[in-house]
Each structure stands twice: as C-alpha cells, then as structure tokens.
Amino acid sequence: MIKINPWINFNGNAEEAFDFYKSVFGGDVRKVLNDKDENKMMFITLPIGKDNMLIANNVPEGMGQVNENENRSKIAVSTESKEEAEKIFNGLSSGGNVEVPMSDGMGSYMGMFRDKYGIEWIIEFSPNK
C-alpha cells in the first residue's frame, strides 16, 4: 500500500477551506475542474508532509447537501497495483454497500463503498503515480 489519505466532502466551500488549510500546512493546492463545466471544481488536493495528501470535493448539487452531523469524509487508499486495489476493495466492501464498482476512468482504476461499519472508502490505483 502506498498511502492512506483523508477525503472531505463540502457544501460548495472546499476551495475556501483549502485556502485555510494551506495557511496552516503550507504547500500548493491543486484543483481539478469538472470537464463539463470548467467553473465547477471536481476535487482539490493539498500535500501534507512528504507522503500525505488532504483531498476534498464539493458535493455535486444533484446529490443534495452534505449533512454536517453525519460522516462527511472518506478514507482514500492508493495502491501499487490493480491487483492490490481489487484485494483491498473486495475485502473491505464485504458486507457493506458498493457505491461505485472498481473501474477505469479519469486516469486511474478506482471504486467507492461504505463498509459494514458505515465508513466510506475510495480505493484507487493510478499507474502514473
């Protein structure tokens, strides 16, 4: 396993929050914009230390508002191979609810699920990392 990174969901203010986090941690914020609408941010990252990354996104309007009293974060696991990604995905999602099956897209192989304890996970392998 390469690293585990926290992923936070926001109600439209991810960029503002990351400007604040950058003021504390330093580093360079990287935004990825939605292909369909260049004015809407898909997700944003901030390196923290040598091997860690804080990741966030604004929840798409069609999915409704994030309930700030519930879990609004995910654990993102980056792996060294597709096989490792599959093994971790299949193991942790057992008994849980798969939201996005493992598949290729946007330069990585990834999937998303909520485990049987209600924790949300994103498992991904990016051959370019």
N, C-alpha and C positions, 0 to 999 in steps of 0.2 A: 504494500500500500504506500502511495506517495505521501498523501497528507489528508487531513480532515479539516474542513473549513465551515464556519457558521454562515448560514444564509438567512437573511432577514427580509420579511415582506413589509412593505409600506403602503400607505394610502395616498400616494402621489408626492410624498416629500422625501424620497430616498436620496435625491441629489443634495438637498439641504442637510440631511442627516450626515451624509458622507463628507460634506464640507466641514462639518463639526468634527467628525472622527479624524479627518486629515489634520485638523488643527491640533489634535492631541497626539496622534501617532506619527504624523509626517507621511511621506510617501507621495505617490502620484495616483490620483483617482483615474480610472479608465471606465468610460461609458460605452455601452453597445446600444445603438439605436435600432428601433424596430424597422425592418425593411419596408413595411407598408406605409409607415408614416414617420418620416425622418425626425419629426419633432417629439416623438414619444420614446422614452428610454425603455429598453428591454431589460437590461440589468447593468449593474455598476459594481466595480471591484476596487479594493484598496489593499495593497500588500501590507502586511504587518509582520515585521521581522524578516528573517531570511526565507522561511518556508511556509508562511501562513498567509491566508487571504481572507478578508472580510468581503462577503458578497451580498448583494441585495437587489431587489426589484420592486417596482411599483406594481401592485396587483392590477391586472387588466380590468377595465371598467365592467366588462361583461361578466366577471366573476364576483362582482359586488365588493363591498368594503371588508377590510380585514377587521375581525372582531378583536380588539386590542386586549380583551380579557382572556383570550384563548392563545394557544401556541401559534405564534406568528413567525416562527423561524424553522429552518430546515437544517439538517446536517448534510453537507456535501462531501462525498468521498471520491477522490481522484485516484484511479488505479493505474498500474503499469501495463495492463493488457486487457483485451476484451474478455478473455477467459476469467481473469480475476474479477472484473466487473460483474460478469454473469454469476459467478460463485457467490459474491457478496450480496448481489441483488436477490438471487433466489433464496439464500439463507435468511437474510433479514426480513424479506417480504412474506415469508411463510407464516400463514395465519393472519396476515394483515390485509390491506386494501391497496392493490396496484392502481395508481392514478395514470401513469404513463409507462407502458411496457418498454423494455430495453430496445432501442432502435438507433439507427444512424440519422444524424441531422445536425446542421449548423456546425460542421467541422468536428463533431465528437459523437461518441456512442454513449447514450445515456438513457436512464429511466428514473421514475419517481414513484414513491409509495409512502404509505403511512403504515408503520409496523403494528403488531398486535397490541402494543402499549400506547399507541396514539402518537408516536414520534414520527415526524416527517423526514424522509431521506431522499437525497438525489445521489445516484451512483453514476459516475461517468469515466470514460476513457477517452483521452484526446491524444491521438498519435503525434500531434505537433508539439507536445509539452516535453 
